[in-house]
Amino acid sequence: MNAFRYQAIEAGGGSVRGVIEAEDRKAALRLLGQRGLFPSNLELCKSNGNGAANATSAPSPLIASRASAPAGRRKGISRKDISAFTREISALVAAGIPIPQALDSLGSEEPNLNFRDVILSIAASVQKGSALSAAMEEHPRLFGKLYCSMIRVGEEAGQLPAVMTDLSNLLEHEDEVRGEVLGAVAYPGFVLCFGILTVVILLVFVLPRLFSMLDEMSSALPWPTVVLLAVSRTLHKDWVFLLLGAVAVGVGCVWYVRTPRGAEAWDRVKLRIPLVGAVFLSAALGRFARTLGTLARAGISLLPALKIVENTIGNRILAQQIAQVAEETRGGDSLAGPLRKLGIFPRTVVQMIEVGEETGKLDVMLLKVADIEERHMRARTKVLVSLLAPVLILGVGAVIGFMVIAILLPIFKMSSTLR
């Protein structure tokens, strides 16, 4: 057990000081919160040689400064950082620790300096009187509309710990699904990159050494060799211009996709790609059902929940269709009716949603629908990967085989003329 010296404010407004024993800083904050104390300063004590309790070299106030913060480094803030933060803050709030103290505790121990600044900024806003959801809305790139809406509902309903637990479960589940998909396509991606690297090395470094010998007999070279030499010569001499052109094309495509018109066109193309489109559709429908089910469980009514899902589904074409569903539900229709008209979900899934509405368990049914669509997505991803890897291997093998044949054909021809 460690001893912590604290300064705190009682519920009546009085100031108290004392020492409390706990396993760590978080446990000390939790114990103080259970006693109805709101600490403004908490420092770890240690025993000297005479047995007296002395404070550590510098106090560590709850609104931590950079001088008292642990060492860290600046890096990008990932989705996993947000998921871990949500899980930790939900656990601390559920334990009865006040939100400002919980935020400060997490911020002071966060190794990522960029994320530490964000958390401490939120803690400062909350301590000044802002709601947690309003403080998070000041960082829209990290905490999206779905995140802030659920936090706001939890605050208004007095169920913030439960809502934050549901939100952390949602974020962690999405990270898990995304990790499974990335892991499935890692091997085909490796095969493709390795094949491209092999072809480039052969064309740029190996074939140019054959130029002097093969150019003398260019009139008698077979067409595969002529084609290969032309490609190799172009890459060897003009690789700078080709690289700049490829970069320009890539930047242009990225710019176009980021425009509203380009993003909509790309989302439409993704849904129409054979085999791949079915995976994108299942992933989007699973996200739709899981997000809507989580929002319904949090107590958000159907129309606002559909508006939130519309902005978080990740596909503009499907978002437009969800907007149509929202408009029809605005007139008093159920959710199952408009979904049946769209024809996106299978008939059995629509029936499950309809049963959920009739029984008052829409959130439960939506989460079951999400499980079904995610299983379909995983199965289709496995089929796609099982087909994609052999196709890539055959494609790379065909290109390398063509290069080998193009190199060997003139050598065979020379050897036959010498006989």
Secondary structure, 3 states (H helix, E strand, C coil): CEEEEEEEECCCCCEEEEEEEECCHHHHHHHHHHCCCEEEEEEEEEECCCCCEEECCCCCECCCCCCCCCCCECCCCCHHHHHHHHHHHHHHHHCCCCHHHHHHHHHHHCCEHHHHHHHHHHHHHHHCCCCHHHHHCCCCCCCCHHHHHHHHHHHHHCCHHHHHHHHHHHHHHHHHHHHHHHHHHHHHHHHHHHHHHHHHHHHHHHHHHHHHHHHCCHHHCCHHHHHHHHHHHHHHHHHHHHHHHHHHHHHHHHHHHHCHHHHHHHHHHHHHCCCHHHHHHHHHHHHHHHHHHHHHHHCCCHHHHHHHHHHHCCCHHHHHHHHHHHHHHHCCCCCHHHHHHHCCCCHHHHHHHHHHHHHCCHHHHHHHHHHHHHHHHHHHHHHHHHHHHHHHHHHHHHHHHHHHHHHHHHHHHHHHHHC
